[in-house]
Amino acid sequence: MNDTNHVVLIGRLVRDAELKYTAAGKALSKFTLAVNEQRKVGDKWENDAGFFEVNLWGQLGESLDKYLKKGKQVAITGKLKQERWQQDGYSRSKVIVTAVTIQLFAGASGNDAGAGENNNPPPSDDNYTDDIPF
């Protein structure tokens, strides 16, 4: 039986993504995603936020960096990776989401009103003509 490591998250960036480069020159965009889930407590619904560190590697992370701003809503698919290290004589670990795909949702940072910062999506390879019938 094969094991599966696949995660899908939709949430908003907690702060602007941070673009770095490895010593070998590979791009790494790092950001934290807040994912809100509603749960009922007594008679009321409350938001319960989860915060997930995300790594977006390579050209995708580099080209999307200018769009990955605080408040921007995105959907990602990826894999979970556990990082382990020693600190002050203790074993430490944390789980990071390594993004495989990412989808940016329309709208300004922090809302979907369409106002504010440059909201143009990254260029696509689609070639449209002016005579679209709708």
C-alpha positions as CSV (number, residue, x, y, z in Angstrom):
1,M,0.0,0.0,0.0
2,N,1.3,3.4,-0.9
3,D,1.3,6.3,1.5
4,T,-0.2,9.7,0.5
5,N,1.0,13.1,1.3
6,H,-1.3,15.7,-0.2
7,V,-2.8,18.9,1.2
8,V,-5.2,21.5,-0.2
9,L,-5.6,24.9,1.5
10,I,-7.5,28.1,0.8
11,G,-6.6,31.0,2.9
12,R,-5.1,34.5,3.1
13,L,-1.5,35.6,3.4
14,V,-0.7,36.9,6.9
15,R,2.1,39.1,5.5
16,D,3.8,39.7,2.2
17,A,5.7,36.7,0.9
18,E,9.5,36.8,1.4
19,L,11.5,35.9,-1.7
20,K,15.0,34.4,-1.0
21,Y,17.6,32.6,-3.1
22,T,19.6,29.5,-2.1
23,A,23.3,29.4,-2.4
24,A,22.8,27.6,-5.7
25,G,20.5,30.4,-6.9
26,K,17.2,28.7,-6.6
27,A,14.2,31.0,-5.7
28,L,12.2,30.3,-2.6
29,S,9.1,32.3,-1.7
30,K,8.0,31.9,1.9
31,F,4.7,33.0,3.4
32,T,2.2,32.1,6.1
33,L,-1.3,31.3,5.2
34,A,-4.2,31.9,7.6
35,V,-7.1,29.4,7.1
36,N,-10.3,30.2,8.9
37,E,-12.7,27.5,9.9
38,Q,-16.0,28.2,11.5
39,R,-17.2,26.1,14.4
40,K,-20.2,26.3,16.6
41,V,-19.6,27.1,20.3
42,G,-22.9,27.0,22.1
43,D,-25.4,29.1,20.1
44,K,-22.7,31.1,18.2
45,W,-20.4,30.4,15.3
46,E,-16.8,31.4,15.9
47,N,-13.8,31.6,13.6
48,D,-10.9,29.2,14.4
49,A,-7.8,30.2,12.5
50,G,-5.0,27.8,11.6
51,F,-1.6,29.2,10.4
52,F,0.5,27.3,8.0
53,E,4.0,28.1,6.7
54,V,4.3,27.6,3.0
55,N,7.3,27.3,0.7
56,L,6.9,28.0,-3.0
57,W,10.0,27.0,-4.9
58,G,11.5,27.9,-8.2
59,Q,10.3,30.1,-11.1
60,L,6.7,29.9,-9.9
61,G,7.6,31.5,-6.5
62,E,9.8,34.1,-8.2
63,S,7.2,35.1,-10.8
64,L,4.3,35.3,-8.3
65,D,6.2,37.2,-5.6
66,K,4.7,40.6,-6.6
67,Y,1.2,39.1,-6.2
68,L,1.7,37.4,-2.9
69,K,0.8,40.3,-0.6
70,K,-0.7,40.5,2.9
71,G,-4.5,39.7,2.7
72,K,-4.4,38.0,-0.7
73,Q,-6.5,34.9,-0.9
74,V,-4.9,31.9,-2.5
75,A,-5.6,28.2,-3.0
76,I,-2.6,25.8,-2.9
77,T,-2.0,22.2,-3.3
78,G,1.1,20.7,-1.9
79,K,2.9,18.3,0.4
80,L,3.7,18.3,4.0
81,K,7.4,18.2,5.0
82,Q,8.6,17.9,8.5
83,E,11.8,19.8,9.2
84,R,13.9,18.7,12.2
85,W,16.9,20.4,14.0
86,Q,18.7,20.6,17.3
87,Q,18.4,23.7,19.4
88,D,19.9,24.2,22.9
89,G,20.3,20.5,23.2
90,Y,16.6,19.7,22.4
91,S,15.2,18.1,19.3
92,R,12.8,20.5,17.5
93,S,10.6,20.1,14.5
94,K,7.9,21.8,12.5
95,V,5.7,21.0,9.5
96,I,6.0,23.1,6.4
97,V,3.7,23.0,3.4
98,T,5.7,22.7,0.1
99,A,3.3,24.2,-2.5
100,V,3.0,22.3,-5.8
101,T,0.3,24.5,-7.4
102,I,-1.1,27.9,-6.4
103,Q,-4.2,29.8,-7.6
104,L,-4.6,33.5,-6.9
105,F,-8.1,34.7,-6.3
106,A,-9.2,38.0,-7.9
107,G,-9.6,41.2,-5.8
108,A,-7.4,43.5,-3.9
109,S,-5.2,42.4,-1.0
110,G,-7.5,41.8,1.9
111,N,-10.8,41.9,0.0
112,D,-12.4,40.9,-3.2
113,A,-13.7,44.4,-4.2
114,G,-11.2,44.7,-7.1
115,A,-9.9,48.1,-5.9
116,G,-6.5,49.0,-4.6
117,E,-3.2,47.5,-5.7
118,N,-2.5,46.1,-9.1
119,N,-4.8,43.2,-9.4
120,N,-3.9,42.0,-12.8
121,P,-3.3,38.2,-12.8
122,P,0.0,36.9,-14.2
123,P,0.1,36.9,-18.0
124,S,-1.4,33.8,-19.6
125,D,-0.8,32.1,-22.9
126,D,-4.4,32.6,-23.9
127,N,-4.9,34.6,-27.1
128,Y,-8.3,36.2,-27.2
129,T,-9.8,38.2,-30.1
130,D,-12.0,41.3,-29.9
131,D,-14.9,39.4,-31.5
132,I,-15.9,37.3,-28.5
133,P,-19.7,36.9,-28.7
134,F,-20.5,37.6,-25.1
